[in-house]
């Protein structure tokens, strides 16, 4: 969603800011803007549309070595030039960019209007610019703190002020803010992606923290009701490959990230498999064997694909550990006043670690005294910091909106958790070893599936012709179907609906026709015969079929017309992930054949940081 960048140093700020904003495009946005501070004061340029449109239309005289920039995802007011950030006060001496939502914006707008201030935009952010401008405190830090003290809600914010031309002030409350230390220059961003081209030495602000950033360094403070107290935040080197944010030889990040899955899968498993005892070795859980044994229930919370992989995880935990487990959309959880039980383990799943619905669900659990662990990809993200322990996913930066490699690693993390929970209960050492061996084989098997991309592309092109599709599966296969439908609709914009195969005959079969294909998940498991019977019902009604299955499965009469995708067999319990991989490739090639922007699907954002 919204993105922030800032620069202060010896270079002209505008090109650096444009570059930073370009690196944040994947987050999703509808308008962009810059403010630079130079000899002739503060200048602002902003407009609806793409960053490149903004860059092409920047005024000729747009010099300044201090600046802030923003990509906006509309929340208060439509996407237009006026509502784009930065926002300024009436005299044009203050510029503010803001991520998050000011909940009491209406009251603050009314108060400012009452005082004679003319507000020009529909946004919540504009009030901040006016509040900073109206403050009579001595320093920019105090003025910003005074303004923020009036605000209820969340923010990552950067402020430039013509009266303080040697600094930017930034602050964070619920929305990430990172400071990057360059060579005689400093950077600011809401996401590492905008910084890594310039520096990998960074400091993450905490909630309630503010910083002064000058060309030579930064100073941090805690915003207390009584004023600002210094904090001792230091910049640290982050272990990140700067090319992680380049698509390289690939036409899109999604393609690159799908292809990275074998290596990333190895990374999440590395050092966490105990072959001798046939168990997982997940130190970050902060739970010893006795505590693991005391768990009576597991509740998994995530959104979108993280929720669907949570369903796969719940089924793994029930099967391997025989502990009741279920997954629930984190976005719904706190609104039903959930009962938090002391012997339930809550598991928050999030690639970004920023998804506000998941973060608020975690806070609801903790507020009621529950224990929550995180399966999170982004190290040091809000959710990672909020939980009692967890498993980092080691998927590397994921840029494409459609999650692929992070989702695979979520599944593998669940598998290790389920095995470890099982091994302190009744999962035998023999079964534990069998599963560990199967996990170890998965990276190569994922590679085998990806190697069939050309064949999958042909199937995908045919699927892309349909306006509407079904994805069906049963038990272990149902969350696979849900995730397949999610990926397909997300980037191909086709209506893709997931159903339990067993439920087709209770209603949706009425929709099956030659125009409505079905992608069926049919692993070689205890349900294979029932699944094949359902395929025959679809085929008999002229419904085109794509069947994701295992070699040797006899598809009966449906086999004659079905497009068949065979994936390698894993341990039966672990089959879902190999069944999921071809569905990613199908979605990708369907979107490609339809000419869509794969990495930036319409209306969607990589990190959903507003409710
Ligand atoms: C996945 O392809 C989607 N873009 C989306 O459903 C995503 O999984 C969801 O928004 C949760 O994001 P998170 O993992 O960063 O919390």
Boltz pocket constraint, residues with backbone or C-beta under 6 A from the ligand:
constraints:
  - pocket:
      binder: B
      contacts: [[A, 303], [A, 304], [A, 305], [A, 306], [A, 349], [A, 350], [A, 351], [A, 352], [A, 353], [A, 354], [A, 355], [A, 358], [A, 401], [A, 402], [A, 403], [A, 404], [A, 487], [A, 490], [A, 605], [A, 606], [A, 607], [A, 608]]
      max_distance: 6.0
